[in-house]
Amino acid sequence: MYCHGVSDIVPVHNSPFFRYTISMSRGILITGNESSLLTALCVEAAKRVENYAVAFIPREQDQEAPKVVPGDRRIILDWNPPSPVSAKTILLACQNNMEHIDDAILVCVPPAYRKKAEDLSAIEIDRLIDCNIKGWFFLVRELVAEFKKYGHGNLSMVLASELGSGSKEDQTDLVGPIAVSAFRSFAQGILLSSFDAAYNVMGFSMSEPGEENAFAAYIFKTMEDEKKNSGKWHKYGKFGFLGR
């Protein structure tokens, strides 16, 4: 549970297995592709804690460098998604820098590959599997083991429902929708298989492009009412909030 006022910055959890108070900071880990949605989540994290950790999926050649959130002190962690050892290393780095992870937010906004199937390279196909499918499995496996160990934790799996479709002249994106579908199916499976777990699992999706800041605030607000909202898929849109 979370109390009002001070707990907006530092939460208090009443689990019999795990307790943290104002003497122990809230540990937040945000992972995923560089995107406006991930940046908005970083802004919300910076409002709540002095330090939080970010692990970016390695950039594509033409992607911009991650945007810095003014005034915050993020801890950037190296992540090699197809490596199970790298997933373990992320958790160890979080423990070294933040003592523990209370909230893990996984953000799926894959880059678009607008090419015909015959023009996709073997490297691009491998990257789809390694970074946008395999990496999530390895990371969630480590996070869930950590949360089970302490009997506490929030795992939030976040995606933007509507990917940019491009113009009529653009080729169809063959990669992004596959990554999103895999992530959604994985998240649904985690929700169904962890209904009686000591930790919390939530799914989030957004159908309103351009509303990343409001969506990020909604994610944190929903996550902080953990007992009420755990185990649900939460949809954010202009016509209201829908929870599955």
C-alpha positions in Angstrom: 0.0 0.0 0.0 1.0 3.6 -0.4 0.2 6.5 1.9 -0.4 10.1 0.7 2.1 12.9 0.9 5.6 11.7 1.7 4.9 8.3 0.1 4.5 9.9 -3.3 8.3 10.1 -3.1 9.1 7.1 -0.9 6.5 4.3 -0.7 5.8 2.1 2.4 5.0 -1.5 1.7 3.5 -3.7 4.4 4.5 -7.1 3.0 5.5 -9.5 5.9 8.5 -10.5 3.7 9.8 -7.1 2.7 9.6 -3.7 4.1 11.1 -0.4 3.0 10.7 3.0 4.6 12.1 6.5 4.2 15.5 5.1 5.2 15.5 3.0 2.1 14.9 4.5 -1.4 12.5 3.1 -3.9 14.4 1.1 -6.6 13.1 1.7 -10.1 14.4 0.0 -13.3 13.1 1.0 -16.7 14.1 -1.0 -19.8 13.4 -0.9 -23.5 14.1 0.9 -26.8 14.9 4.6 -26.8 11.5 6.3 -27.5 9.4 9.2 -26.4 7.4 6.8 -24.2 10.5 5.6 -22.3 11.7 9.2 -21.9 8.3 10.1 -20.4 8.6 7.2 -17.9 12.0 8.5 -17.0 10.6 11.9 -16.3 8.0 10.3 -13.9 10.6 8.2 -12.2 12.8 11.3 -11.6 9.9 12.9 -9.8 9.9 10.1 -7.3 13.4 9.1 -6.6 16.9 10.7 -6.8 18.4 7.7 -8.6 16.8 5.2 -10.9 18.3 2.7 -13.4 17.7 2.5 -17.2 18.8 -0.3 -19.5 18.4 0.5 -23.2 18.1 -2.0 -25.9 21.1 -1.2 -28.1 20.4 1.4 -30.7 19.9 0.8 -34.4 22.4 2.5 -36.6 20.2 5.4 -37.5 18.5 5.9 -34.1 19.2 9.0 -32.0 21.0 8.7 -28.7 18.9 8.4 -25.6 17.5 11.7 -24.4 18.7 13.1 -21.1 16.0 14.0 -18.6 17.0 17.4 -17.2 17.9 17.4 -13.5 17.8 13.7 -12.9 20.5 11.2 -12.0 19.8 8.1 -13.9 22.0 5.1 -13.7 22.5 3.8 -17.3 23.2 0.1 -17.4 24.7 -1.9 -20.3 22.3 -4.5 -21.7 23.0 -7.2 -24.2 19.4 -8.6 -24.5 20.2 -12.1 -26.0 22.6 -12.9 -23.2 21.2 -14.5 -20.0 24.3 -13.4 -18.2 23.6 -9.8 -19.1 20.1 -10.0 -17.5 21.7 -11.3 -14.3 24.3 -8.5 -14.5 21.5 -5.8 -14.7 20.0 -7.1 -11.5 23.4 -7.1 -9.7 24.1 -3.6 -10.9 20.7 -2.5 -9.5 21.5 -4.1 -6.2 24.8 -2.3 -6.1 23.4 1.1 -7.0 19.9 1.0 -5.4 20.0 -2.0 -3.0 16.9 -3.6 -4.6 14.4 -3.3 -7.4 10.8 -2.4 -6.3 9.4 -1.4 -9.7 10.6 -2.9 -13.0 9.0 -1.2 -16.1 9.6 -3.0 -19.4 8.8 -0.8 -22.5 8.2 -2.3 -25.9 8.4 0.3 -28.7 10.4 -1.6 -31.4 12.0 0.3 -34.3 10.4 -0.1 -37.7 12.0 -2.0 -40.6 10.2 -0.8 -43.7 11.5 -3.2 -46.3 10.2 -6.0 -48.4 10.7 -9.5 -47.0 13.4 -10.3 -49.5 15.3 -7.2 -48.5 15.5 -8.0 -44.8 19.1 -9.0 -43.9 19.9 -12.0 -41.7 21.3 -9.5 -39.1 18.0 -7.7 -39.0 16.0 -10.9 -38.5 18.4 -12.1 -35.8 18.1 -8.7 -34.1 14.3 -8.9 -34.0 14.5 -12.2 -32.2 17.5 -11.4 -29.9 16.5 -7.8 -28.8 12.7 -7.7 -29.0 11.8 -11.3 -28.0 14.5 -13.3 -26.4 15.8 -10.4 -24.3 12.5 -9.9 -22.5 12.3 -13.6 -21.6 15.8 -13.6 -20.0 15.1 -10.3 -18.1 11.7 -11.3 -16.8 13.1 -14.6 -15.6 15.6 -12.9 -13.5 13.2 -10.2 -12.2 10.5 -12.7 -11.2 13.1 -14.8 -9.3 14.2 -11.7 -7.5 10.7 -10.7 -6.6 9.8 -14.2 -5.4 13.0 -14.2 -3.2 11.8 -11.0 -1.4 8.1 -11.6 -1.6 7.5 -8.2 -3.2 7.9 -6.2 -6.4 6.0 -4.6 -9.3 6.5 -5.9 -12.8 4.9 -3.6 -15.4 4.9 -4.6 -19.1 4.2 -1.6 -21.3 3.6 -1.2 -25.0 2.2 1.4 -27.4 -0.7 -0.3 -29.1 -0.6 1.8 -32.3 2.7 1.9 -34.1 3.4 4.6 -36.7 2.1 3.4 -40.0 4.2 5.7 -42.2 3.1 7.3 -45.5 1.6 5.5 -48.5 5.0 5.6 -50.1 6.6 3.7 -47.2 7.0 -0.1 -47.2 5.0 -2.0 -44.6 6.9 -2.6 -41.4 7.3 -6.3 -41.2 9.3 -6.3 -37.9 7.6 -4.0 -35.4 4.2 -5.7 -35.3 5.8 -9.1 -34.8 7.8 -7.7 -31.8 4.6 -6.1 -30.3 2.5 -9.2 -30.8 5.2 -11.4 -29.1 5.5 -8.9 -26.2 1.7 -8.7 -25.7 1.4 -12.5 -25.7 4.3 -12.9 -23.3 2.8 -10.2 -21.0 -0.6 -11.9 -21.1 1.0 -15.2 -20.2 2.9 -13.6 -17.2 -0.4 -12.1 -16.0 -2.2 -15.4 -16.1 0.6 -17.4 -14.6 1.3 -15.1 -11.6 -2.2 -14.4 -10.3 -1.3 -15.9 -6.9 2.3 -14.6 -6.7 3.6 -12.5 -3.9 4.7 -9.9 -6.4 2.5 -7.8 -8.7 2.2 -7.9 -12.5 0.5 -5.3 -14.7 0.1 -4.8 -18.4 -0.3 -1.4 -20.0 -1.1 -0.3 -23.6 -1.8 3.0 -25.2 -3.9 3.7 -28.3 -3.4 7.5 -28.5 -0.1 8.6 -30.1 1.2 11.8 -28.7 -0.1 11.1 -25.2 3.1 9.6 -23.9 3.5 12.0 -21.0 0.0 11.5 -19.7 0.3 7.7 -20.3 3.5 7.6 -18.3 1.9 9.4 -15.4 -1.1 7.0 -15.6 1.3 4.0 -15.4 3.0 5.2 -12.2 -0.3 6.2 -10.6 -1.8 2.8 -11.4 1.3 1.0 -10.3 1.3 2.8 -7.0 -2.2 1.4 -6.2 -0.7 -2.0 -6.6 -3.2 -4.2 -4.7 -6.2 -2.9 -6.6 -4.5 -3.0 -10.0 -2.3 -6.1 -10.0 -3.1 -8.8 -12.5 -4.9 -6.6 -15.0 -4.2 -5.3 -18.4 -4.7 -1.5 -18.3 -5.6 0.4 -21.6 -5.0 4.1 -21.8 -7.0 6.2 -24.3 -8.7 9.5 -24.9 -12.1 8.0 -23.9 -11.1 6.9 -20.5 -9.1 4.2 -18.7 -10.1 0.6 -19.4 -8.8 -2.3 -17.3 -9.1 -5.9 -18.5 
